Each structure stands twice: as structure tokens, then as C-alpha cells.
Amino acid sequence: MVSGAPLATNTLVKVVVQITDTDLDPKERAEEAQSIHGDLQRASEMQGVRMGFLERVTNEGTLQFGVRFTVGGEQVRGVLEELCDRIEDRPVEVLVTLYIDAMTLQVKTRDAEELAATIQAAELLVPPRRTFLAKAETYARSYGEFSPAEIANLEWMRQQLDIPGPEAERLVAKALGPYRTRQAKQQRYREVLVEELGRQFPPTDESRETLKEYAVNLKLPAADELAIFEEVVRKIQGDAEVKLSEKDSAAVTTLLQENTRLQAELQQQQAADRQATLENYRTEFAKTIETSLYPLQYDQGRLEQARLIWNIPAEEAKAIEQAETARRYGGIQSAVGADYSRLRELLWQGKWQEADRETERALLKAFNLVGQASNANQPLQDVRIVDHATLEQLPCVDLLTIDQLWRRYSDSRFGFRAQAQIFEEVAAQPQEFLRAVGWSEGLSLGNTSLIQSSQPYNRLQFSREAPEGHLPTWRWCCPSLEGGYVVDENIVDAFLSRLINACQILQSAASPNA
């Protein structure tokens, strides 16, 4: 649908994209709006364009249902093509409205081809000379001159837009500037640079920015500008070395120091830019795991696209993802290469009994890895029960990892630290400890135990309401569960003493995330 009146020469186009799909609930519409916002922001046509959300207030808070932004008329095609690609990949009904001066172009669809059909109509609303000039300026910015293919494209566009040849030549001249070839632009920039540095060296920050501005006005690519600048600076440095032999050491020292400063600043800026890129990727990944331990398949594809665009190696991206997941859901460090990711997932899901059994499996696997590392010539041992002799082998790193996961997801009710605290509270008495954590039942008179019986494993409590320190159990040190869940008192004393003295579990940070 099109309505309105003729356009001005310099046309700005207001674009509004609403999610109108009735198959989606408000939260899903908000997710789609946020996804489209992110996709458009990363598009090359949208660099520097400020975008906003369409929002409405609901019982669940303020939710987005679309995006809005303003672009130049020459950017309309690129924006609509980006939306077409987005809808083709993820069909969802949208209402796209273009406000071009007093005119309105509107289409409601979930079909990428139907939306693409409006591109030509949109371009008809943009002044043809503006469209032609915008394309020519885009080509000029890329390499400083036109390639044969670009010249052919411009000629085709001239004919399609019915622009007279002399008028097109004038627009091309305006796009390229007074120097039509890349070589001529390089030569002219070199001449101005030499004059500027001859007037003042080293250049001030203001002078350097003015030189960059002149290169942009020449339509000289940024890479060419930097290469010429560094070449001229090196030549000045070489001239300074000649002067050094002529006893002009003071001036040379100043030049060399300034050159070192400039190079150091360049390296610092590159490092800062790289760090900002990595932080952007970390932020994007963090959004995908705000409510889930693992990103959705759609988010995984979006992250991979961002990784490739930002030129982040897969190993570096994986390290960022692991660190962010550990920050939000708990670390899984191991000194012997054991994998505690499954334990973290079960605890996050609140599956306490499955997590208890996974703790046993992970600990026994860790003991196996310790044994293998200590005697690489022997086959991997099949450790099923941890006794007093093997207890000292497992590194504290692994024990503290298991502890912090249990504490994080139980609000510090469970874990090895809770058990160590109870052990100290009962004056390091193993029998009292077993009763305090609910692993045994009995009667006592003073310090004398009259009746002591173990609890069967299937009668233990696997819920958040279990007594403090009740979980995780120590199945890994029980010879058998047939006669009940029986933990040897010597193991109690040895294991908890190791946690307290060697691993200093009670001296670590009090936070459940520590």
C-alpha cells in the first residue's frame, strides 16, 4: 500500500518493523523483536544507525514487539534485503512500514519473496540521482576508484534510472572527488602529508585527525592512508638517523621517542579494540544463557555468525563461553582432567538423587585419572571404592569444585563445606557427625553410643528439605549398599580432616559461588 506526495532530494526514510504473528505470545514476539534488532545492527548497511524498540507495557513488564530506525534513501534496498534474509531463515509475520517524507509504503507478510517485491517500489520513491550517487560513493569508498565491474554496474543503474549521461558523469565526479584514480589520490595525500610533517613533527593529535579527514574527503581507503603515513614516518626516522651521525642527536632522540610513543599507542588501541570485540562476544553469549545452561540452536548459529564476523578463533570463543558459563552456573575446574559438567547440569535441574550418583561417578573417575597419571605405564585402574590409602590422592581443586557446585544450587545447605562445618561442631566425633547429617540413627548417653544403625541408601532424603550436610552422600567409600549405607568412621575422620587441613575448605570465601 502506497500513499503520499512527491519527495525532496535528500530523502530520509523512517522504517518501522512490527511483529504481528498471532501464533506468538507476547514474550515470543519480544524475543523475535530483539533478534531482528541484533541482526540489523550487525548488517553493514546499518553501521552508525541508531535503532529503537517498539514497546508496550504488560502484566509481565515492558515487552518489545518491533523495531524502528531512520536511514538514508540509498540504504533502503540493503535494509529490506537484510529483512528478507531474516524472514527466509526464520519465517514470522511482520508489518513493515516505510515513511518517506509525506509518503507511506506498507507490507504485511511472512514471505521473504513478497517482501522482496516491495524493494523496487521503495526505490521508486527515492530520487534516482540520490540513489545513483549513493552507489557511486559506496564504490569510491571501497578502493578509491572504480573497477570495471563497478563501472558496468553504474552504467546499468544510469540506464535503469533514466539519468542523462552528462548528469551521471557529474555525479560520478562528485563521488570520486577531484582525483579520479587511486594512484592520483595516493600521490596527492603523500604530498599533503609531507608538507604537514615538514611543518610539524611529530604531528599533534589534532593534526593526525585532520590528515585522516582529508584522506576520507579524497575517498582514499583507510588502509592506504595508514600505509602512506607509516612509510613517510619511517623515512623521517631514517633522515633522523643520518642527522644523528651529524651530531644532531637531540632532534633525533625526540623523533625516535615520538615514533615509539605513536607505535605504542597504536598497539594499545589495537589491543583495546580486540578486548572490546571479545567483550561484545561475551555479552552476546551471556544473553543466550540467561535462563538456560546451554544456548538454543538458533542462538548457537547466531553466535557462530558473530564469531566469524568478529574474526574470533574457535578456541578463544570456546574459552569465553566456558568462563561465562562458569561465572553464571559454577566452575568445573579439575586438576586431573575430570569432567563435572554433567554434575552441574543435574544440580541446576534440581535432580538431587541423580546428582548424588553423578558425584560418586565423577569422584571415582577422578581417582582413576590420578592413578593413571601417577603410573603412565600401567593400564587405567578400575577404582570402585575409595579407601584410606587412596583418599589422599585426589587434588583439592576437584574436591572444591564439587563442593561449590553443591553449595551454589542448595543455598549452601549441602556440599563438603557444610559437612566439614558440622564435623567441627560435633568436636570431630565421627559417630556424632553421621547422626548429625542424617546418615545413621541411634541413641547415646553422654559421649557413649548405646545404639547406632545406618540408614539404607534408599531411605536417604534427596530434596532441598534434607538436613544440612545430608548431601552429597559418600557412596564412593561404601564397600556395599546391601547392608545399608555404611560409612567407615576412619574414612570420616580422614576425609574431613583432609578437607579442613589440606584443602582449607573452611577458610575459603563464604560465598556459595566460591
N, C-alpha and C positions, 0 to 999 in steps of 0.2 A: 504494500500500500504506500503510495507516494502522494504528498500534498505540499503546497507551498508556493514560493515565488522565486525569481531569478537570484543568482548568487553574486557575492562580491569576489574580488580577485584572490585575496588571501583568505582562504576558507579554513575555518576550524570546525572539526566535526566532533560533536558530543555523542559518545557511544554508551548505551545502556543495555546490559545483558541480564535478563531476569530468568531464574529457574522456575518454570511453570509446570513441570512434570507432576501430575496428580498422583502418580504411583509412588512418590517420595513423601515421607513425613517431614516436618519442619527441620529436624536435625539432619536428615539426609540431604535436604536442599542446602542447608548451611555448609555441609561438607563439600557438596558439588560447587557451591559458590567459592569457597576457599580454594578448591582445587583449580578452578578456572582462573582465579586471581593469581595463583602461583605460576600456572603455565604461561599466562600472558606476560607476567613480569619478567620471565626468563627469555621471552622472544626478543630477537634483535630489533624488531620494529618498535618495541616499547621501551627501549633504553632511555631513561630520563623522564618517562611519562609517569605522572603521579596518578595513582588509582585509589578508588574508594569503594566501600561496600554499600549495597542497599540493605537496610536493616529494619527489622520490626521487633517490637517488644512482645514476648510471650510469657506464659507462666513459668517457663524454664529459663528465662533470661532473654537477653538480646541476641537474636539469631539473624544471620545473613541469608539473603535469598537472591543475591545478584551482585554485579559489579558495575561501576561507572567510571569513565575517564574521558579525556578530550585529546584528540590527536590532530595533526595536520591533514589536509585533504589528500596529500600524496601518500600518507601512511594507511589509508583505508583498506586498500587491497591486501596489504600484508597482514593487517589485523583480522580481517574476515577470513583469510586463508588459514591463519592460525586457529581461529574458532572452528573452521571446517574440519581441520585435522583433529581437533579435540573431540568434536561430536562424532566423527567417524570412529575414533578409538573407543569412546565411551558414550554411546547414544543416550541422550537425555533431552527432553523437550525444553527449548529455550525461546524466549521472546527477545529478539534483537531489534533495537530501535536506534536509528541514526538521525540526529538533529543537525541539519546543515543549514546554517543561517535560519531562514524562515521556513525551510522545507523539512519534511519528515519522511523517512523510509523505514518501514517496519515489516518484519517477517517472524512468524511463529512456526517453529518446526523442530523435529528431532532428526531430520535427514540432512546429512552433510552436503549432498548434491543440490538439494533445494536451497540451502543457504548459499552455496557457491553461485547459484544462478542470480543472486542479488548483487554480486560483485560488480558486474558490468553496469547495472542500474545505478549503483552507488557512484561509480566513476563518472557516469554521465552528469551527475550533479556537481562534480568538481571541475573548475575551469580547466580546459585542456592544456593551456600554456603552463599553468601551475603544475599539472601532472607531469608534463614533459620536462620541465625544469628540475623538478624534484628527482626524477630518474637520472637525468644527466649529472646532477650534483652528487647523487649516490655513487655513480660510476667514477666521478672525478675524485671522490674521497678515498676510493679503494686503492688506486695505484698512481694517481696524479695525472693520468692520461687515459684515453680510451683505447681499448683493444679492438681488433677487427670485429669480434662478435658483439661488443658493446655498440660500436658504430652501426652495425647492421640492425641491432635491436632498436636503437634510437630512430633510424630511418623508417623502420616498420611502424613505430609508435607515431612518428610525424604524420605518416600517411593515414593511419587509423584515426588520429585526432584532427585530421584535415587542417594541419598547420602549414602555412606557406613556407617554402624553402628559405627565403631570407629571414623570416621571423624565427625559424628553427635555428638557423646559423647564429642569430643574435643570442638566443637562449643558450646555445652550446658555448658560445664565447663567454657568456656570463658565468656559466657553471665552471668552466676551466680556468677562468681568470686571464690576466694579460699574457701569461706564459702557457702555451698550449701543450707542450710536451713535458714529460717527466724530467728529461735531461735539462731542459731550459729552467725548470723550477729549481732543480738541484743547484745549478750554476748560480742562479740569482740569490738563492738563500745563502750559498757559500760566500758570495761577495758581501752581502749584508752582515753575515756573522763575523767575517774577518775585520770589517770596519768597526763593528761593535766591540769586539775583543781588543782591537787595537786602541780603542778609546778607553776601555776599562777592563783590566784583567786582574784577578778573576771576576767574572760577572756577578752582579748582585742578584738576589732572588727576583727582584722586580725586572731586571734586565733579562734574566733567563725566561721568565714568563712572557715577556714581550716578544722574545725571539720565537717561542713556541706559538704565540698568537699569530705572528707573521707567517710561520710555516702553514698554519691552518688556513690563513687567508690565501696563500699561494695554492692551496689544495695539495700540498706536499705530504705524503704519508708520514705518520709519526716515526716509523722505523727509519725512514730516510733522514729525517731531521736529526734523530739521535745519533745515527752513524756519522753524519757530517760534523755534528757538534763534537763528538769524541775524537774524530780524526783531526780537526783543527786544534783542539786542546792538546792532543799528543804532539802536534807539530810545534805548538808554542812551548811545550815542555822540552822538546828536542832543541829548540833555539835557546832555551834557558840553559841547557847543559853546555852549549857552546859558550854562552856568556860566562858560565862557571869557570871555564878554562881561561877566560879573560879577566878573572878576578872580580866578576860581578856576582859574588856568591850570595849576597844579601837578597838581591832581587830573585835569584833562582830559588833560594830556600823558601821564600814566600810563595812562589808559584807552585813548587812541589808540595808544600803543606796544603795549599788550597786544593790542588788536584787530589791529594789524599783525602781531604775532607769531603770533596764532591763525590769521590768514589765510595767513601764510607756511607755518606747519606744515601747514595743510590742503592747500596747493598741493604741498608736499614729499611728503605722504603720497599724494596722487593721482598724482604723478609716480613715486613708488616702486612703487605698485600697478601702474601701467601698465608700468613696466620689468619687474616680476615676471611680468606676463602675457606680455610679449614674450619673456622668458627661458624661460617654460614652453613657448611655441610653438617656440622654437629647440631646446629639449631634445627635444620630440616629433619635430621634423623630423630632428634628428641621429640618433635611433634608427632612422628609416626608411632612412638611407643608411649604416648601419654597415658593411654588406657589399656595397652596390651604389651605383653612381654616381647612379642615379635611383630614387625611391620606387616600390614596386609600386603597381598600380592601386588595390588595396584601401586601401593606406596613403594614397594621394592623396585618396580620398574621406573617410577619417578626418581627415586634416589640414584639408580644406575645412570639415568639420563643426566642428572645433575653432576654426578661424579665425572662423567665423560666430558661434559661442557666445561667444568672447572679444572679438568686435567689433574685429577687426584688419583694416584695409583691405587689399585685394588687393595693392596696390603695396608696402605695408610688409611683408607676408608674403613677397612675392617677393624683396625686398631681404634679408630674414633668411635665406631659403633659399639665395640666391646666395652670401652671406657664409659660411654654414656649409659649403656645398659647396666653396667656395674654400679654407676652412681645412683641410678633410679631404682634398681631392683636388687642390688647387692653384688659384691665382687665374688669371683670364683677362682681366686688365686690358688696355685698348687706348686709346691717345690719339687714335686716328682712327676708332674705331667698328668695328674688325675683330673677327670672331668666332673665338675659338680653342677653343670648346667641343668641336668635332669632334676637334681635335688632342689635347685632354685625354682624351677617351674612347678614342681609339686607343692612346695610351700606357698608359692604365690597363689595357687589354685585352692589352698586350704585343705589339701588331701593329706591329713596328718599321718594316717597309718601307712599310706604308700610312701610318704616322705621318710618315715621311720625306717622302713625296709630299704629304701634307696640309700639312707645314711649308712646302714650296715654294708650294702653292696659297695658303695663308694670307698668306705674305710678299708674293707678287705682288698679292694683293687689297689688302693694306695699302698698298703703294706706289700702287696705283690710287686709293685713297681719299685719300692725301696729295696726289696730283696734282689730284684733283677739288676738294679744299678750297682749294688754293692758287690755283686759277683757276676760280671757280664758273661763269663764263660759257662755258666750254669743255666739250664733251661728255667723259664719262669715258674716259680713255685706256685702251688695251689693252696694259698693260705685261706683256711676257712674259719679258724678260731684263733683269736689273738690271745696269747698267754703272756705271763710276766716277762719272759725272755725277749719277746718281740715288741713289747709295749714301747720301749724307749726309742725305737727306730723311726717312727713316723714324725716328720718335721712339724714344728709348732705352726708353721704357715697353714698347713692343711687343717689342723685342729681348729685354729682360729677362724678359718674360712667357714667351716661347718657351723661353728658357734654363732658367727654373726648372721648367717642366713636364718637359723632358727630364731634368734633374738628379734631380727627385723620383722618377721611375719607373725610373731606371737606377742609383740609389745613387751619383749624381754621376760616373758613368763618361762620360756623354755630355752634350752641351749646349755652348753658346757659351763658358761659363766654362772648361770643360775644354780647349777648343780654344785659348782665349787663354793659358791656363797653359802649354800645350805650345809655343805661339808664343814665349813669353818664354824657355822652357827651351832652345830652339834658337837663341837670340840673334836673334830676329826675322828669320830666314832663310826666305823663302817655300818654297824647294825642300826644305829640311830639314823644314819643317812638313808639307808634302804627303806626304813619305815617313813621317814620324812617326805621322800619323793613318791611314796605310794607303791613301791615295788615289793614290799613284804608286809605281813601283818603279824602282830604279836603283842604280848603283854610283858611288862617289865616292872620290877620293884627296885626303885632307885637306879643304880647302874647295872643291876643284874637282870638279864633277859630270862624270863620264865618260859615263854612260848614264842617261837619265831618260825613263820612259814612263808614261803614265797608265793607270789601271785602267779597264776597261769598267764601266759602271754596274751591269750585271747580275752582275758578279763581286765587288761590294762585299758586306760582311757585314752582315746585318740580324738580329742577335741580340745578347743581352746579353754574349756572349763576344767580340764585336768589340773591336779595340784601343780604348783610351781616346781620346775625341775623334773617333772614326770617324763618329759620327752626332751631329746631323743633317748630311746632305750639303748641298752648295751648288748643287743643280740650278738654282736660280733665277738663277745668274750664268753658266751654261753656254750658249753660243750654240747648241750642238747636242750630242746624245749619240751621233751616228752614228760619230764618230771616237774615241769613248771619253769617259770622264768627265774633262774638262779644265777646270781652274780657273786663270784668269789670275793670274800672280804679283802683278801690280799690285793686283788685287782682293783677294788675300790680305792684302797689306800694308795697304791702305786700310781694309778691313772690320775686321780685328782691331785695328788702331790706333784706330779709332773706338770699338770695344767697350771697349778698355783706357783710353783717354784721356777720351773724351767721356762714355761710359756708366759708366765706373769699375766695370766688371764684376768686377774682381779685388778691389775694396775693399768690395764688398757683403758681407752676412753670410755666414758659411761654411756655414750650414745648407743642405741641399738643398731645403728648403721656402722659402728666402728669395727 
